[in-house]
Amino acid sequence: MKLVFAGTPEVAVPALDALLAAGRHEVAAVVTRPDAPAGRGRRLVASPVAERAEEAGIEVLKPVRPRDPEFLERLREIAPDCCPVVAYGALLPRVALDVPARGWVNLHFSLLPAWRGAAPVQHAVMAGDEITGASTFLIEEGLDSGPVYGTVTETIRPTDTSGDLLTRLAFAGAGLLAATMDGIEDGALKAVPQPADGVTLAPKITVEDARIDWAAPALRVDRVVRGCTPAPGAWTAFRGERLKLIQVVPVPDRTDLAPGRLAVGKNNVHVGTGSYAVELLWVQAQGKKPMRAADWARGVRIADGETLGA
């Protein structure tokens, strides 16, 4: 088949690589988000997918909006049979969905209909799910509601961050997407409608969502920290500034600390929650680099009775 691949961030690159390595289908072009400012100099930088496509000598399309007439005209000229999608980052209008004969097929990082939306991996970790996965489905105008071609499953490990899990799913999902393209071409795959039961939503995680509630149980605190790592980053307030929490670990045998109360030992920093304490392992103070929590605590000279989250 002739394909036009749509994707933007680093997590989409393994899928593009898998399609190119298989060599069965022609990747005629790539659609990605426009160059965006990055770094201290805020200079415009191409997306990871754009960079990979350029390395491979593939035409790159960067419409501001997928309904832009120039983009739609070029898409029709290419006349793709199918458009595989991984984390493209923009809603596709009906006028674009109608161009490829076999539609746009999305690789979504959940077991649909669970966790429809922009942040399925983060929500799965924060909810304490034990199993997740990836699904390929035919894009409709609804939110991740189209019929499913195939799935792969992945165990969520007790210490997984969303970054850890997403990395594994990106590679497992890449193989699934390539196999889905083969099955569509062969006629061996038929998309199956999603069940009406089991629908959960995974909207984008906001900065406020990533703020730690120290009155919550320790397991919830741990899940929020892991689910928000690396982005947007879990945080709490300390002396009127944000303190980013990179890694914590529950301490079930310590129940003497009130929620948010700090206790500094020789080589550890404990914080009370709504159940038992958690130990801060890695933190990042505002304007500073990540550091071990014990080193941070020595540097700021925490007073007896100080708390986080005030």
Secondary structure, DSSP 8 states (H G I E B T S, - for coil): -EEEEEE-SGGGHHHHHHHHHH-SSEEEEEE----EEETTTTEEE--HHHHHHHHTT-EEE--SSTT-HHHHHHHHHH--SBEEEES--S---HHHHTSSTT-EEEEESS-TTTTBSS-HHHHHHHTT-SEEEEEEEE--SSSS-S-EEEEEEEE--TT--HHHHHHHHHHHHHHHHHHHHHHHHHT----B---SSS--B-----TTTTB--TTS-HHHHHHHHHHTTTTT-EEEEETTEEEEEEEEEEETT---S-BTBEEE-SS-EEEB-SSSEEEEEEEEETTS--EEHHHHHHHHT--TT-BS--
